[in-house]
Structure formats: C-alpha cells, structure tokens
Amino acid sequence: MKKTILVIIAALAFTAVASAQPRAVGIRFGYGYEAQYQHWFGWESFLDVTTGVDAAGDNGIKATATYNWELFNPAWGGPWNGVWTWYAGPGVSVGNVNCGTKGNNPGFMIGLAVQVGCEYTVGHLAVAGDLRPVIGYHAGDDHFYRAGMMGFIPTLSVKYKF
C-alpha cells in the first residue's frame, strides 16, 4: 500500500513539473509544410520537433529535432509590447525523400541540422522566421545531398504557446 501511494505521489509530482514547462504547437512552412512542437526547459533553451512533407524539389516526408538556446532578447518592444527572441541550436533530421541526382530516386535520409531564427511573441501567439539547413546522407543515391545541403530556405512558422 505504501509503495502504491509513493508511485501515485511521484506521478502527480512529475505531471505538475511537466505541465509547468512552457510549450507551443504550430505550423512551419517554406521548404514544405511541417507540424511543429516546442518544449521549453526553463527560460533559456527549448526542444523544437517538426514532422512534415517536403515540397520544394525533394518530395518526401521527414522529421527534425533541434535543441535551441536563446541567444538574446532585445528590448525592441513593438506596437503590441511583444517579446523578441533570437535562438540557435543543433539537431538531427531523418526521413524518406526524393533527392536523386539521376531523376526520381526516393530513399532514406539522415543528416545534421543547424537552426538559427528570430521569434516575436504577443500573448499566446508567436510568429518566427528561421533557417534550418541540413547536411546529410541520402541512401537512395548513396551520396551526400546535392550541393551538400538541404533546406537552406527561409521558413515562417506560426505557433500557439501554452
């Protein structure tokens, strides 16, 4: 009985701590369309996980996770007294995309990602712009990406923070 009570107390404590961390959900578009989830760890770093469809030449699906650090928060203010945040961090990307140099050649891809961006938050709504190139390997063609990089296109995301 004592063990059961301890397990219940531990589960409730874990739930309280997890729900105290800020999170966000949204959509990211530019290179394709991705569903986005962010989980903040304190106020200085966050995990950004996206999954979606590539639509700009390398048709396919992929998932990317980056661990970002807040670089600085300039006091620019704005018409609605929002908060600006600049961030950057490394990550990893995996998926099944068409990245063939010999025509249509879908295959597994894995790569290292670097994300750099700026976000403006007003209340619960956030709008962000970022770059997230991926340097990686495409198994379908047995080579690194064309020109060595994938996704070096500015993207825009809209998120709801809770």
VENLINCOR-V982286 format. One record per backbone hydrogen bond with DSSP energy under -1.0 kcal/mol. CO is the residue of the C=O (numbers start at 1). NH is the residue of the N-H. If there is no record, write none. Layout:
((CO:NH) (CO:NH))
This chain:
((1:5) (2:6) (3:7) (4:8) (5:9) (6:10) (7:11) (8:12) (9:13) (10:14) (11:15) (12:16) (13:17) (14:18) (15:19) (22:40) (23:162) (24:38) (25:160) (26:36) (27:158) (28:34) (29:156) (31:55) (31:56) (32:30) (33:53) (34:28) (35:51) (36:26) (37:49) (38:24) (39:47) (44:70) (45:41) (46:68) (47:39) (48:66) (49:37) (50:64) (51:35) (52:62) (53:33) (54:60) (59:98) (60:54) (61:96) (62:52) (63:94) (64:50) (65:92) (66:48) (68:46) (69:88) (72:86) (74:76) (78:81) (83:121) (85:119) (86:71) (87:117) (88:69) (89:115) (90:67) (91:113) (92:65) (93:111) (94:63) (95:109) (96:61) (97:107) (105:99) (107:97) (108:139) (109:95) (110:137) (111:93) (112:135) (113:91) (115:89) (116:131) (117:87) (118:129) (119:85) (120:127) (121:83) (122:125) (124:161) (125:122) (126:159) (127:120) (128:157) (129:118) (130:155) (131:116) (133:114) (134:150) (135:112) (136:145) (137:110) (138:143) (143:138) (145:148) (146:149) (150:134) (151:153) (155:130) (156:29) (157:128) (158:27) (159:126) (160:25))
